[in-house]
Amino acid sequence: MSAKQRILVLCNQAPWLRNGGSMLRNAWMIDALAKAYTVDLVVADEPGPIPASFAALLDHYACFPRRDADRAGSGRTLRALRPGQSSLTAGWTSPELREHVAERLGRFSYLALQLDLQMMGALPRLDAIPIVYNAHNCESALLARRARTESPHLAAMLAIDSHRVQRQERELIRRATLVAACSEQDLADFERFAPGVRAKSAIVPNGVDVRTYRAIDYAHAEPRTVLITGSMDWRPNILGLRWFLREVLEPLRAHVPDVVVRVAGRMQPDLVAELATYPNVQCVPNPVSMEPHLAAATVVAAPIVASSGTRLRILEAWAANRPVVTTTAGALGLECRHGRELFVSDVGREFARALENLLESERLRTWVTAHAAEAVTTYDWQRIGSLLRDAYEPIAGDVPRRYVPTVSGEVVGISATI
């Protein structure tokens, strides 16, 4: 039996932690690839305990944390202003990480190198080994949308950064053999500055482990409970939450006085203190698992003001048979229709009315969750894993390649090996 072909994966965060959208996507993609290939992983993150089940997917893994000066503050800002850099990519790849990647590429024959945008700095200088761009979002489009939600000063900074990121995305798309895009909307965004991207792209959406969420006992949902989830240490999510508290909460309380709004997610102490000042709001900072909170919820609200890709929190609610009310930005990239799989509104009072109707009508909840349950099967991680492996098929017919030799980390030659 012939040995599996080898793939090198570069991630900007440890995927086995699974406490954010990009980490979840990378974890499931690695799981899918490991079924057909030998996978090596290099991560720009702190070394730490790795679950045995995840380590078993890998032939090799290494962690190279960013230096303290690259993590935040003025040093990182100055790096982001350098030619060819942006706030998304500055400081992620240390010299040690780049040297390790060069050493792996010189030592082994790889079918492909898959990477996040943040890991561009670790790419070899020559375009020899096929590159797979794992596009979690169209990041430049996301920055442009965020700019429309911010104050003039911050909006100007985000707009400038959007142009910098767009140049990086264009270059990575040019170099890539395959672009794994999250949604049709992301591909449309890429096409605006990278014509021809569809010819080398496959839609590999974000997903959810449907079987796990369907297995949860939802028999004891708390009445009139609205759940809001997400990484509440990310500014766009905080802005969306504040929009909800400012525009939706009071109209909702006026018609459903005993409503409970539970906010669960990763968050800092200052946000916890802020949420404590609002009536009818319960705060669950940094939960170990979201499953019990989904089990307790009657309805899930996703107040999102800027987005790209697809929203994992909506997919999780669909899989958990919980009806969803979101904004236009929240529904972006999903195959769904207003009033069928979910409800969509950007107006506070209309958003509140949709929540009220779902809280008060079991029949309406049943209608929406039945259609959402059908839609979410498209986003099951096992199906998505098959899509990813199918997308790799044209590359799999190529001869794996190895970079030899290397001198001071610079590639000076390439060898095809059989």
C-alpha positions as CSV (number, residue, x, y, z in Angstrom):
1,M,0.0,0.0,0.0
2,S,1.5,3.3,-1.0
3,A,2.1,6.0,1.6
4,K,-0.3,8.9,1.8
5,Q,0.7,12.2,0.1
6,R,1.8,14.9,2.5
7,I,0.2,18.3,3.1
8,L,1.6,21.2,5.2
9,V,-1.0,23.3,6.9
10,L,-0.2,26.8,8.4
11,C,-2.6,28.3,10.9
12,N,-2.4,31.5,12.9
13,Q,-4.1,30.0,16.0
14,A,-4.1,26.6,17.6
15,P,-7.0,24.9,15.9
16,W,-7.5,22.3,18.6
17,L,-8.7,25.0,21.0
18,R,-11.9,25.3,19.0
19,N,-13.0,28.5,20.8
20,G,-13.4,30.7,17.7
21,G,-14.7,30.5,14.2
22,S,-11.4,30.3,12.5
23,M,-10.1,27.7,14.9
24,L,-13.2,25.5,14.4
25,R,-12.9,25.8,10.6
26,N,-9.2,24.8,10.7
27,A,-9.8,21.9,13.1
28,W,-12.5,20.4,10.9
29,M,-10.5,20.9,7.7
30,I,-7.5,19.2,9.2
31,D,-9.8,16.3,10.3
32,A,-11.1,16.0,6.8
33,L,-7.6,16.2,5.2
34,A,-6.2,13.6,7.6
35,K,-8.7,11.0,6.2
36,A,-6.8,11.1,2.8
37,Y,-3.4,12.7,3.4
38,T,-0.5,12.9,5.9
39,V,-0.9,16.3,7.6
40,D,1.9,18.4,9.1
41,L,0.8,21.5,11.0
42,V,2.7,24.7,11.9
43,V,0.9,27.2,14.2
44,A,1.7,30.8,15.1
45,D,0.5,30.3,18.7
46,E,1.7,29.4,22.1
47,P,2.6,25.8,22.6
48,G,0.2,24.1,24.9
49,P,-1.6,20.8,25.7
50,I,-3.0,19.3,22.5
51,P,-5.8,16.7,22.9
52,A,-4.6,13.2,22.0
53,S,-7.5,12.8,19.5
54,F,-6.3,15.9,17.6
55,A,-2.6,15.0,17.8
56,A,-3.5,11.6,16.2
57,L,-4.6,13.5,13.1
58,L,-1.1,14.9,12.6
59,D,2.3,13.4,11.6
60,H,4.1,16.6,12.9
61,Y,3.1,19.8,14.6
62,A,5.0,22.8,15.9
63,C,4.1,26.1,17.5
64,F,5.9,29.4,17.2
65,P,4.3,32.2,19.3
66,R,4.6,35.8,18.2
67,R,7.0,37.9,20.0
68,D,5.6,40.2,22.6
69,A,6.3,43.3,20.6
70,D,4.3,41.9,17.7
71,R,1.1,41.2,19.7
72,A,-0.3,44.6,20.3
73,G,0.5,48.3,20.8
74,S,2.6,50.7,18.7
75,G,5.1,48.0,17.6
76,R,2.4,46.0,15.8
77,T,0.8,49.2,14.4
78,L,4.1,50.3,12.9
79,R,4.7,46.8,11.4
80,A,1.2,47.0,9.8
81,L,2.2,50.2,8.0
82,R,5.2,48.7,6.3
83,P,4.9,48.0,2.6
84,G,3.1,44.8,1.8
85,Q,1.8,44.5,5.4
86,S,-1.6,45.0,7.1
87,S,-3.1,44.8,10.5
88,L,-4.2,41.2,9.7
89,T,-0.7,39.9,8.8
90,A,1.8,42.0,10.7
91,G,3.8,40.1,13.2
92,W,2.3,36.7,12.9
93,T,5.2,34.8,11.4
94,S,8.4,34.9,13.4
95,P,11.8,34.2,11.9
96,E,11.8,30.9,13.7
97,L,8.5,29.9,12.2
98,R,9.7,30.8,8.7
99,E,12.9,28.9,9.1
100,H,10.9,25.8,10.3
101,V,8.6,26.0,7.3
102,A,11.6,26.2,5.0
103,E,13.2,23.3,6.7
104,R,10.1,21.1,6.4
105,L,9.8,22.1,2.7
106,G,13.4,21.1,2.1
107,R,13.1,17.8,4.0
108,F,9.8,16.4,2.8
109,S,7.9,16.2,-0.5
110,Y,4.6,18.0,-0.2
111,L,1.5,17.8,-2.4
112,A,0.4,21.2,-1.2
113,L,0.7,24.0,1.4
114,Q,-2.6,25.2,2.9
115,L,-2.6,28.5,4.8
116,D,-4.6,31.3,6.4
117,L,-4.1,34.8,5.1
118,Q,-2.2,35.7,8.3
119,M,0.5,33.2,7.4
120,M,1.5,34.8,4.1
121,G,4.9,35.8,5.6
122,A,5.9,32.1,5.8
123,L,5.4,31.4,2.1
124,P,8.5,30.4,0.1
125,R,9.7,32.9,-2.4
126,L,9.3,30.6,-5.4
127,D,5.9,29.5,-6.8
128,A,6.6,25.8,-7.0
129,I,4.6,23.8,-4.4
130,P,0.8,24.3,-5.0
131,I,-0.7,26.7,-2.5
132,V,-4.2,26.3,-1.1
133,Y,-5.6,29.6,0.3
134,N,-8.0,28.8,3.2
135,A,-10.2,32.0,2.9
136,H,-12.1,32.3,6.1
137,N,-13.6,35.5,4.8
138,C,-13.0,38.1,2.1
139,E,-11.1,40.1,4.7
140,S,-10.9,43.3,2.7
141,A,-14.6,43.3,2.2
142,L,-15.2,42.7,5.9
143,L,-12.9,45.6,6.8
144,A,-14.8,47.9,4.3
145,R,-18.1,46.8,5.9
146,R,-16.8,47.4,9.3
147,A,-15.7,50.9,8.3
148,R,-19.3,51.8,7.6
149,T,-20.2,51.1,11.2
150,E,-17.5,53.1,12.9
151,S,-16.7,56.7,13.8
152,P,-15.1,58.8,11.0
153,H,-11.5,58.4,12.5
154,L,-11.7,54.6,12.9
155,A,-13.6,54.3,9.6
156,A,-10.7,56.0,7.8
157,M,-8.2,53.6,9.3
158,L,-10.2,50.6,8.5
159,A,-10.7,51.8,4.9
160,I,-6.9,52.2,4.5
161,D,-6.3,48.8,5.9
162,S,-9.0,47.3,3.6
163,H,-6.9,48.4,0.6
164,R,-3.8,47.0,2.1
165,V,-5.5,43.6,2.8
166,Q,-7.0,43.6,-0.7
167,R,-3.5,43.8,-2.2
168,Q,-2.5,40.8,-0.1
169,E,-5.5,38.8,-0.9
170,R,-5.0,39.5,-4.6
171,E,-1.4,38.3,-4.4
172,L,-2.3,35.2,-2.5
173,I,-5.1,34.4,-4.9
174,R,-2.6,34.9,-7.8
175,R,-0.2,32.4,-6.2
176,A,-2.8,29.9,-5.1
177,T,-3.6,26.8,-7.0
178,L,-6.9,26.5,-5.0
179,V,-8.9,29.0,-3.1
180,A,-11.3,27.5,-0.5
181,A,-13.9,30.2,-0.1
182,C,-16.6,30.2,2.5
183,S,-19.6,31.3,0.4
184,E,-20.8,32.5,-3.0
185,Q,-20.8,36.0,-1.5
186,D,-17.1,35.8,-0.7
187,L,-16.4,34.7,-4.2
188,A,-18.3,37.7,-5.6
189,D,-16.3,39.9,-3.3
190,F,-13.0,38.4,-4.5
191,E,-14.0,38.8,-8.1
192,R,-14.2,42.6,-7.7
193,F,-10.4,42.7,-7.5
194,A,-9.2,39.3,-8.6
195,P,-11.0,38.4,-11.9
196,G,-10.7,34.8,-12.7
197,V,-10.7,33.6,-9.1
198,R,-13.7,31.3,-9.7
199,A,-11.5,29.2,-12.1
200,K,-9.3,28.1,-9.2
201,S,-11.9,28.2,-6.4
202,A,-14.2,25.8,-4.5
203,I,-16.9,26.8,-2.0
204,V,-16.0,25.1,1.3
205,P,-18.3,26.7,3.8
206,N,-18.2,27.0,7.5
207,G,-20.2,24.3,9.2
208,V,-21.5,22.6,12.3
209,D,-21.4,19.1,13.8
210,V,-25.1,18.5,13.2
211,R,-25.2,15.1,15.0
212,T,-23.7,16.6,18.2
213,Y,-26.2,19.4,18.4
214,R,-29.2,17.2,17.6
215,A,-28.2,14.9,20.4
216,I,-28.7,17.6,23.1
217,D,-31.7,17.3,25.3
218,Y,-33.8,20.4,24.5
219,A,-36.9,19.3,26.5
220,H,-36.4,21.9,29.3
221,A,-36.0,25.2,27.4
222,E,-36.6,28.2,29.6
223,P,-39.7,30.2,28.5
224,R,-39.2,33.6,26.9
225,T,-35.4,33.3,26.8
226,V,-33.4,35.0,24.0
227,L,-29.8,33.8,23.6
228,I,-27.0,35.9,22.1
229,T,-23.7,34.1,21.5
230,G,-20.4,34.9,19.9
231,S,-16.8,36.1,20.6
232,M,-17.7,39.2,22.5
233,D,-14.0,40.3,22.6
234,W,-14.2,41.1,18.9
235,R,-15.2,44.7,18.2
236,P,-17.8,44.1,15.5
237,N,-19.6,41.6,17.8
238,I,-19.6,44.2,20.6
239,L,-21.0,46.8,18.3
240,G,-23.8,44.4,17.2
241,L,-24.6,43.6,20.9
242,R,-24.7,47.3,21.8
243,W,-27.0,47.9,18.8
244,F,-29.3,45.2,20.2
245,L,-29.2,46.7,23.7
246,R,-29.9,50.2,22.4
247,E,-32.5,49.5,19.7
248,V,-34.1,46.1,20.4
249,L,-34.2,45.5,24.2
250,E,-36.7,48.2,25.2
251,P,-39.2,47.5,22.5
252,L,-38.9,43.8,23.3
253,R,-39.4,44.4,27.1
254,A,-42.4,46.6,26.4
255,H,-44.3,43.6,24.9
256,V,-42.6,40.8,26.7
257,P,-41.8,42.2,30.2
258,D,-40.5,38.9,31.6
259,V,-38.1,38.2,28.7
260,V,-34.6,37.1,29.6
261,V,-31.7,38.0,27.3
262,R,-28.8,35.8,28.0
263,V,-25.4,36.9,26.5
264,A,-22.9,34.0,26.4
265,G,-19.4,34.2,24.9
266,R,-15.8,35.1,25.3
267,M,-15.7,38.6,26.9
268,Q,-13.6,41.0,29.0
269,P,-14.5,42.2,32.5
270,D,-15.4,45.7,31.3
271,L,-18.1,44.3,29.0
272,V,-19.4,42.0,31.8
273,A,-19.8,45.1,34.0
274,E,-21.5,47.0,31.2
275,L,-24.1,44.2,30.7
276,A,-24.9,44.2,34.4
277,T,-26.4,47.7,34.0
278,Y,-29.2,46.5,31.7
279,P,-32.5,45.1,32.9
280,N,-33.6,41.6,31.9
281,V,-30.0,40.8,30.7
282,Q,-28.0,37.8,32.1
283,C,-24.3,37.6,31.3
284,V,-22.4,34.3,30.9
285,P,-18.7,35.2,30.3
286,N,-16.4,32.6,28.8
287,P,-18.6,29.5,29.0
288,V,-16.9,26.1,28.8
289,S,-19.7,24.9,26.4
290,M,-22.5,26.7,24.6
291,E,-24.7,23.6,24.5
292,P,-26.5,24.1,27.8
293,H,-27.3,27.7,26.9
294,L,-28.7,26.6,23.6
295,A,-30.7,24.0,25.4
296,A,-32.2,26.6,27.7
297,A,-33.0,29.2,24.9
298,T,-36.3,29.7,23.3
299,V,-34.9,31.9,20.5
300,V,-31.4,32.8,19.3
301,A,-30.7,36.4,18.3
302,A,-27.7,37.3,16.1
303,P,-27.3,41.1,16.0
304,I,-24.5,41.4,13.5
305,V,-23.5,44.7,12.0
306,A,-20.6,43.6,9.6
307,S,-19.7,40.2,8.3
308,S,-18.1,38.0,5.7
309,G,-18.0,34.2,5.4
310,T,-20.8,32.5,7.2
311,R,-21.9,32.8,10.9
312,L,-21.2,29.7,12.9
313,R,-23.6,30.8,15.7
314,I,-26.6,30.7,13.3
315,L,-25.6,27.3,12.0
316,E,-25.3,26.0,15.6
317,A,-28.8,27.4,16.4
318,W,-30.2,25.7,13.3
319,A,-28.7,22.4,14.2
320,A,-30.0,22.8,17.8
321,N,-33.6,23.4,16.5
322,R,-33.6,27.0,17.8
323,P,-35.2,29.7,15.7
324,V,-33.0,32.7,14.7
325,V,-33.6,36.4,14.3
326,T,-30.6,38.2,12.7
327,T,-29.7,41.2,10.6
328,T,-28.9,41.4,6.9
329,A,-25.2,41.2,7.7
330,G,-25.8,38.1,9.8
331,A,-27.6,36.3,7.0
332,L,-24.8,37.2,4.5
333,G,-23.4,34.1,2.8
334,L,-26.1,31.7,4.0
335,E,-28.5,29.9,1.8
336,C,-31.7,31.1,3.5
337,R,-34.9,33.1,3.1
338,H,-36.5,35.6,5.5
339,G,-39.5,34.1,7.2
340,R,-38.6,30.6,6.3
341,E,-35.2,29.4,7.8
342,L,-34.9,32.6,9.9
343,F,-36.1,36.2,10.3
344,V,-34.0,39.2,9.1
345,S,-34.3,42.8,10.1
346,D,-32.0,45.8,10.5
347,V,-34.6,47.9,12.3
348,G,-34.7,47.6,16.1
349,R,-38.5,47.5,16.5
350,E,-39.0,45.0,13.7
351,F,-36.2,42.9,15.1
352,A,-38.0,43.0,18.5
353,R,-41.3,42.1,17.0
354,A,-39.8,39.1,15.3
355,L,-38.4,37.9,18.6
356,E,-41.8,38.6,20.3
357,N,-43.7,36.5,17.7
358,L,-41.3,33.6,18.1
359,L,-41.3,33.7,21.9
360,E,-45.1,33.7,21.9
361,S,-45.9,31.2,19.1
362,E,-44.8,27.6,19.4
363,R,-46.4,27.0,15.9
364,L,-44.2,29.7,14.4
365,R,-41.1,28.3,16.1
366,T,-41.9,24.8,14.7
367,W,-42.3,26.2,11.2
368,V,-39.0,28.0,11.2
369,T,-36.9,25.3,12.9
370,A,-38.3,22.6,10.5
371,H,-37.0,24.5,7.5
372,A,-33.7,25.4,9.3
373,A,-33.1,21.8,10.1
374,E,-33.3,20.9,6.5
375,A,-31.1,23.8,5.5
376,V,-28.4,23.0,8.0
377,T,-27.7,19.6,6.5
378,T,-25.9,21.4,3.7
379,Y,-23.5,22.8,6.4
380,D,-22.7,19.5,8.2
381,W,-18.9,19.3,8.7
382,Q,-18.7,15.8,7.4
383,R,-20.3,16.9,4.1
384,I,-18.0,19.9,4.0
385,G,-15.0,17.6,4.6
386,S,-15.9,15.7,1.4
387,L,-16.2,19.0,-0.5
388,L,-12.6,19.9,0.6
389,R,-11.2,16.5,-0.4
390,D,-13.0,16.8,-3.7
391,A,-11.4,20.2,-4.2
392,Y,-8.0,18.7,-3.6
393,E,-8.5,16.0,-6.3
394,P,-7.0,18.0,-9.2
395,I,-3.9,18.7,-7.1
396,A,-3.6,15.1,-5.9
397,G,-2.7,14.0,-9.5
398,D,0.5,16.2,-9.3
399,V,3.9,15.0,-8.3
400,P,4.8,16.1,-4.7
401,R,7.7,18.5,-4.6
402,R,10.5,19.3,-2.3
403,Y,12.6,22.5,-2.0
404,V,16.4,21.7,-2.1
405,P,18.7,22.9,-0.9
406,T,18.2,25.9,1.4
407,V,20.9,28.4,2.2
408,S,20.2,30.7,5.3
409,G,16.5,30.0,4.9
410,E,16.4,31.1,1.2
411,V,15.1,28.6,-1.4
412,V,17.6,28.1,-4.2
413,G,16.3,25.0,-5.9
414,I,13.3,22.8,-6.4
415,S,13.1,19.0,-6.9
416,A,10.1,17.0,-8.0
417,T,10.1,13.6,-6.3
418,I,8.2,10.5,-7.2
